[in-house]
Amino acid sequence: MIRSNNARPVASLAVVAMLSVVLAGCETTNLGSMFGSSTPAPAPEPGVAPEMPATIRSDEIVGRWGLASYQDPKDRTRTEAMARSQCRQPYVITAGASGGVIMHLADQATPQELRLKGSPSGKNYIGPAGPTPGEQDREIVSFDGRVMITRFVDKDAGTRYGNMVYVRCAPRA
């Protein structure tokens, strides 16, 4: 039997223990279902990670570029020389109004603003806003400031266009 002078501390201890059990249940249980609410908690979207910044800035790829492509890695050196010779008619990448770059998507005649996007794996991509990598994105396979090599994520576009080699053209005299 509990004496009256010990009743208050015992009751306080019982309340604290009960609150601990309830709060522990809140950690793993949806409170709405615990208290009879019929609205389920929204499920997180699968596979959509928060957008990450690229390690390459858009202003680093703005400029005039000679452009060529290859399928076989053995052709890379020859293709870089071919791209350099295209500087007479350069592919121009301009800055976009929202901080991106103006480039073409695969099979699109009109260029549009694209974003440079990073990924948890450390890869960089160029493409429209959305999940990374998206089907319309191109992966930046290699970039040293002078030569940039990209490949479309979409298998069909990647097969048709191959590895795109951009060689920075010398500034106009």
C-alpha positions in Angstrom: 0.0 0.0 0.0 1.2 3.5 -0.9 1.2 6.0 2.0 -0.3 9.4 1.3 3.0 11.3 1.5 4.4 9.0 -1.3 1.3 9.2 -3.5 2.2 12.4 -5.3 5.7 11.3 -6.5 4.3 7.9 -7.6 1.4 9.5 -9.5 3.9 11.9 -11.2 6.1 9.0 -12.1 3.1 7.2 -13.6 2.1 10.3 -15.7 5.7 10.7 -17.0 5.9 7.0 -17.9 2.5 7.2 -19.7 3.6 10.3 -21.7 6.8 8.6 -22.6 4.9 5.6 -24.1 2.5 7.9 -26.0 5.4 10.1 -27.4 7.4 7.0 -28.4 4.3 5.9 -30.4 4.2 9.3 -32.1 7.7 8.7 -33.4 6.6 5.7 -35.4 2.8 6.2 -35.9 0.8 8.6 -37.9 -0.9 10.8 -35.3 -3.9 11.2 -37.6 -4.6 7.5 -37.6 -3.9 7.3 -33.8 -6.7 9.8 -33.1 -9.1 8.6 -35.7 -8.5 11.0 -38.6 -9.5 9.6 -42.0 -7.0 11.7 -44.0 -3.8 9.7 -44.6 -0.4 11.4 -44.6 0.8 12.2 -48.2 3.4 9.7 -49.4 6.7 11.0 -50.5 7.3 10.9 -54.3 9.5 8.0 -55.2 12.8 8.6 -57.1 12.7 12.4 -57.0 15.7 13.8 -55.3 16.1 17.5 -54.5 17.8 19.4 -57.3 21.5 19.6 -56.8 23.8 22.3 -58.3 26.2 21.2 -60.9 30.0 21.5 -60.3 30.1 23.3 -63.7 28.7 26.8 -63.9 26.6 27.9 -66.9 28.9 30.9 -67.6 31.7 28.3 -68.1 30.0 26.9 -71.1 28.7 30.1 -72.7 30.5 30.9 -75.9 31.3 29.8 -79.4 32.0 26.1 -79.9 33.1 23.9 -82.8 30.9 20.7 -82.8 31.3 17.2 -84.0 30.5 13.7 -82.7 31.9 10.2 -82.5 30.7 6.7 -81.6 33.9 4.8 -81.2 36.2 6.1 -78.4 39.2 5.6 -80.7 37.9 8.4 -82.8 37.9 11.0 -80.1 41.2 12.8 -81.1 40.2 12.9 -84.7 36.8 14.2 -83.8 38.2 17.0 -81.6 40.2 18.2 -84.7 37.0 18.0 -86.8 35.2 20.0 -84.1 37.9 22.7 -84.1 37.6 23.1 -87.9 33.9 23.8 -87.4 34.7 27.1 -85.6 34.1 28.8 -89.0 30.4 28.1 -88.3 30.3 27.7 -84.6 27.6 26.4 -82.4 26.8 29.3 -80.1 25.8 28.7 -76.5 24.3 31.8 -74.9 23.3 32.6 -71.3 19.6 32.1 -70.5 17.4 34.6 -68.7 17.0 32.4 -65.6 20.7 31.5 -65.2 20.7 28.5 -67.6 22.1 28.2 -71.1 20.4 28.3 -74.5 20.9 25.0 -76.4 19.0 22.5 -78.5 17.4 19.4 -77.1 17.7 16.2 -79.2 15.5 16.5 -82.4 14.4 20.0 -81.6 14.9 22.8 -84.2 14.4 25.6 -81.7 16.9 26.1 -78.9 15.6 26.7 -75.4 16.9 27.5 -71.9 18.4 24.4 -70.2 19.8 24.0 -66.7 23.1 22.6 -65.5 22.2 20.0 -62.9 24.2 18.0 -60.5 23.5 14.5 -59.2 24.4 12.6 -56.0 26.8 10.5 -58.0 28.8 13.6 -58.9 27.8 13.6 -62.5 26.7 16.8 -64.3 23.8 17.1 -66.7 22.4 19.7 -69.1 18.6 19.6 -69.6 15.2 21.0 -68.8 14.0 21.4 -65.2 12.9 18.2 -63.6 14.4 15.0 -62.2 18.1 14.3 -62.8 18.9 12.6 -65.0 15.8 13.1 -67.1 15.2 11.5 -70.5 15.9 14.8 -72.3 19.1 15.5 -70.4 22.6 15.0 -71.7 25.4 13.9 -69.4 28.6 16.0 -69.4 31.0 13.1 -69.8 34.1 15.4 -69.8 34.8 19.1 -69.4 38.2 20.9 -69.0 37.1 24.4 -70.0 38.4 24.0 -73.6 36.8 20.7 -74.6 33.4 19.4 -73.5 32.0 16.0 -74.3 28.3 15.2 -73.7 26.1 12.2 -74.3 22.3 12.1 -74.3 20.7 10.1 -71.5 17.9 8.8 -73.9 19.3 5.6 -75.4 17.8 6.3 -78.9 19.2 9.9 -79.0 22.5 8.7 -77.6 22.8 6.1 -80.3 21.9 8.6 -83.1 24.0 11.6 -81.9 26.9 9.7 -80.2 29.4 11.5 -78.0 29.1 15.2 -78.8 32.4 17.0 -78.8 32.4 20.8 -78.2 35.8 22.5 -78.8 35.9 26.2 -77.7 36.6 28.5 -80.6 39.3 31.2 -80.2 37.8 34.7 -79.5 37.2 36.8 -82.6 40.1 39.1 -83.4 
